Amino acid sequence: MSSPQRSRRSTKRVTMTDVAKFSGVSASTVSLYLRRPGEVSGSLSRRIQDAIDTLGYVPNLMAGALASASTRVIGVVVPSMVNSMFASTVSRMQSALSQHGYQLLLGHSEYSAEQEESLVRTFMSWSPSAIVLTGLQHTRETRRLLTSSPIPVVEMWELGSSALDTLVGFSHEEAGRAQARHLIDAGCRRLAFIGARLGIDNRARLRATGVSDACRDWLNDTPCHIIDTGTGRMAEAAREALRTLLTEHPDVDGIVFSNDVLALGAITEAQAQGIRVPHDIALIGFGDMDFSNCCLPSISTVRPPREEIGDQVAMALLDSLQGKPIETTVDLGFKLVARESSALSASIKLG
C-alpha cells in the first residue's frame, strides 16, 4: 500500500493585486501603505496589514528598484551589534523611518574600515535609498563609492571637517576635555586615560586626545598617561590596566575611561586592593550605561545623545529624500553626569 503523497507547496508569489482584492482596496492604496503608511487611514491600514499577514505577502523590492532606481532600504553600518549605545540609535532610526515605508539593512564593521567598505559595497548592490555610517574614518574606496553616488549619506556619532555629506553627532575631543576638567575641578592633579581599542576606535582616541589637551592647558603640561587595553574582555582588562598604571605611576589620582565597563572593572580592582574610590582615586567613564547609577560607588560619566542621534539621522534622511534643505552638520552635544566615583569634595566631608 503506497503512502499518501503530500501536495507540493504552491510557488506562485503573492502579489500586490492579491492583497488589494483581499482587503477590498485599490492596488494604489496598498502601494501607498507600503511606501508611506502614515498617509493611509487607520481602518484601511488595518485591513491591508491583515491581508498582508494572512496571505504572507512580501514586497518585491527589486521590482520597485528597477522602476525607481532605488529600493526603500537604507543601509546602516555600526561598529558593534552588542554595544547598547549604537543599538539605541538604530532602534530610534528604525522607529522613525519605518513610519515612512523605509527599512534598515544593518551591518557591523567590528571597528574595521575594510569591513565597512565590504558592507558598503554589498549595500550599494541593493540600490539603497541612503547610507548611514558611524564616524568619519573610511577607506578611500568607500569614499569614492559614496561621493560618486547621488544617494544621501549621513555619518553619525562624530563631528569633523571631512564629511561625505551630512554629520549628526558631537565632539569627542570636547567630551574628553570635559571629563578631564571635571576631575581637575574635583582636585585631581595627575590624570590617566584607560581606553579599549584605541588603535581602531577613533572616537575613543579623540577623547584621549581631549584629556591630554586638558592636562596641557590646565595642569601646566603635566603628562596624561594613556593605556590601551586592546580588544579583550573589558572588565578584566581594566583591572589589569589599573594594576599596571598604579605600579608605574602611583601618584595618579584621577582616571578617565573610554567607557563605563572599563570604569566598573577598575572599581572592582580598586576595592580588591583596598583603594578607596573616590577618596584615593577619582574615576569617570563614558556612555552612562544602565548599571552606572546602580553600582557602588555609582559611576560619573558622559551621557551621549544616543537616542537623539537616531532621531536626527532619520529626520535628515527623510528631508533629503524629499528634496528638502537640511543642515549639513548637527551638533547634539553631550551631558556630563557627576556621581560618587568622582565626588572628592563630598568624600572629604565624609572622611
N, C-alpha and C positions, 0 to 999 in steps of 0.2 A: 504494500500500500504506500503510495507516494505521499510525502508530506506536503501540506498546503504551501503554495508559493506566496511569498509576501509581494504585494504590488509595489512597483518601483515608485519612489517619490517623484512628484512632478518637477520638472526642471524649468517650467515656464516662470519667468521673472514677473513678479507683481509690478504693475505699472502705476503711474500717477492717475491714469484714467480709471483703473480699478478702484483706487482709493476714493476718487471723486464720485463714482457710481455708488459705492458702498455707503459713503457718508451723505449722499444726496446734495452735493455742492458741485460747482463747476471745477474743471481742472485748473483754471486760472486761480481760483481761490485756494486750492491745495498748494499750488506753486507759491502763492504769496505767503501762505502759512509757513512753508518750508524756508523761505528766504527772509521774511520779516514777520515773525509770528505776532509781534506786538500790534500789527495793523489789522489783525483779524479778531472779530468779536469773540468773547469768551465762550458763548454757546457753540459757535461754528468751530472754534479751536478744539473744543472737547470732542465734537463729532468727528473731526478729521483725525485727531490723535487716537480715538477709539478705533477708527478704521485702520490706521497705520499699525496699531498694536495687534488687532485681530488678524489682519492679512499678512503681517510680517513684512511690510513694505520697507525697503532700504533705498534711499535716493541714489540714482546713478550720477555721482558727482562728475565723473569723467565725461559723461554726455553733456552736462552743463558746461564743463570746461571747454569743450570743443566749440560751443556756441559763443561763450563769453571770454575765452582765452584765460580763464582762471576758475578754480573751484572756490567754494565758500569755506575753505580750510585756511587756518592761519598757523604757520609753523613757529614753534616756540622752543628755544634751546636754553636750558638752565644747567648750571654746573653740577647739581646734585639732586637726585629724586628724593633723598631721605632728609634733606635739610628743611625743617619746618618753615623757615623764613621764605624760601622760594615756593614752597607748597602753598603758603597763604597767598602769595602774589598770584600764582597761577589759578588758584581757586576763584579769586575775585575777577580775574580776567575772563575765565570761563563763564562765570555767572552773568557778567555784563554782555559778553559777545554772543552767547547762546540766545539771548532775547532778540537778537537781530539775525538769527539764522546762521551764525558762524560757529564752527567747531575748531578746537585746538588739536594740532598734531604735535605731540610733545616728545622731546628727546633730551638726554642729559649728556654733557660733554666730559664729565669727570675732570673738569678743570683743564682740559686739553684743547688747544686751539686747532690741532689737526683733527681731533674727533668732531669738533664743532664744524669744521669745513666739510667733513663727510656727511654730517647731518644736514647741513645747508644744501649740499648737492642733492641729497635724497628728497628733501622738501621741495626744492625747485622743480624736480621732475614731476611733481604732482600739481603743478601750476597753482601755487597758493595765492590767496588774495593779499597776504602780507607775511612778513617775517619779523619775529621778535627775538633778539639776542640779549644775553646777560653780559654787561660790561663792554669795554672798548678794545679789548685785546683780541685781534683776529689775524688769521693768516692773510698774506697778500692775495691769494686766490679767493678767499671768502669775500674780501673787499671788492675784488674785480667782479665776482658773480653778482653781488648785490648792487653795486653802483651802476652796472650795465643793465639792470632790470628796472622796469617802471613801477614795480610794486612798492608800497610803503614799507619802511624798515624802522623799527624802534629798538634802540639799545637802552636797557633798563638797569637800575641798581648802581649806576655810576654816572659821574659827570666828567667832562673833559673837552678838549679842543679838537679832537679828531673824529667827530661824529659822522656816521654814514648818512643820517637823515634826521631823526628825532631822538632826543635824550629825555629820559624820565628817571630821576634818582636824586642823589645827594652827594656831597663831597666827603669822601672817606678820609682825606687828609685833615679836613676840619674836624671830623669826628675824633680822629686820633689826637689832635691838639686839644680838643675839649676834654677828652679822657685824662690827658696829662695835666691840664690846667686844674682839673678837679682835684687830683691827688696833690698837686703843688699847693693849692689853696687849703687843703686839709693838713698841710705841714710836711709833706714828703719832700726830700731833697736828693735822693738817689733813686732814679727810676729805671725800670727794665720793661721790656716788651717780650712777651712769650706768645708766639703765634704758630698756627698749623699751616703747612703747605705754602710757606712764604715764597718759595720758588715758582709756584704756579698760580697762586691766588693773588691776583693783582690788587684786589680791594683790601685784603688784609695787609699787604705790603705797603699800600698807601697810608693806612692807619699807623703802621710802624714809622713811616716817614714823618707823619704828623706829630707823633710822640717825640721823635728825635729833634724835630724843629722846635718844639716847645721847650725841650731841655736847653737847646742853644739860646733861645730868646729869653727864657725866664729863669734859667738856672746857671747863667754865665758859662755856657758851653760845656756844662757837666755832661759827660757821655751817657748815652742811653744804651744799656746792654740788651742786645736783641738775641733771642734764642728761637730757632725754628725747630718745632717738634716733629716735622715731617708729616707723613701720611698715615701713621699708625693709629692705634686706639687712643683717642684724645685724652680721656681722663687719666689713663695710666701714663701717657707721655707727659702730661702736665706735672704729675708727681715727680717723675724723674727730672724734668726740667727745673723744677723748684729746688730739688736737692743739689743739682749741678750749679745753679745760679747762686745759691746761698753759700756753697762751698767756695766758689771762686770770687764772689763779691758779697761778703757777709754784711756790708753796710747798706745794701739795698733796702729801702723802706717803703717802696711803692711799686706795684706791678700792674701793667696794662695787659690784658689778654685779648686775643683776636676773636674769642667767642666765650660764651658763658660756660660751656662744657669744660674748657680748659681751666677757667676760674674755679669751677666746682672741684676739679681734680686737685688743684693746688690747695684749696681749703682742706680737703681730706688729708693731704700730706702734711700741711701745717699743723693740723690737730694731732696727727700721729707723732710729730716731733715736739709737741708742746709749744709751738709758736702760736701766739695769740693774734687773731685777726679781728679788728684792725689795730690792736694795741702795739704789736711789734712790727707788723707789716700790713699796709693797706692794699686792697685789690679792687680792680674794676674790670668788668667784662664787656661783651658786645652781643646784642641780639635780644635781650630781655625774654629768655625762654620761659616756658611755663613754670619750671622749678625755681627760677631765680629769686622769686619773692617768698619761697617756702622753705628753703634750706637755712641752716644755722651756721654762721650768720647769713642773712639774706645778701644777695649779690648786687652791688652797684653796677650799673650797666648803661649802655646806649641802646635806646629803642629805635630801630629803623622803621621807616614808614612802609612796611611790607604790604599791608592791605591797600594803602593809598596808591602805591606804585601800580598795583594791578588795576585799580580803578582808572588811573590817569593814562596808563598804556591803552586800555580798552577805548577810552574816550578819544585819544589821539588817533587810534586806528580807524574808528568809526567816522570821525570827522574827515580824515584824509581820504578814506574810501568813498565818501560822499562829496568830495571835492571842496570841502570847507577849509578855510585858512586855519592853521594850527600853530601853536608855539613850538619852536624848534628845540627849546630847552626848558624843561620843567624841573625846578629845584624844589624838592619837598622837604628838605631839611631833616633833622633828627631830634630826638629828645634824650637828654642825659637824666637818668633816674638814679638818685643818690639813695643808697640803703646802708645796711650795717657794716658791710665789708670795707667801707672807706670812711666811716664816721669817727674820725680820730678825735674831733673835739668832744663828741658825746662820750667816747671811751675814757677820756681824761676825767670827766666828771664821775664816771662810774668806778674808775680805778683807784 
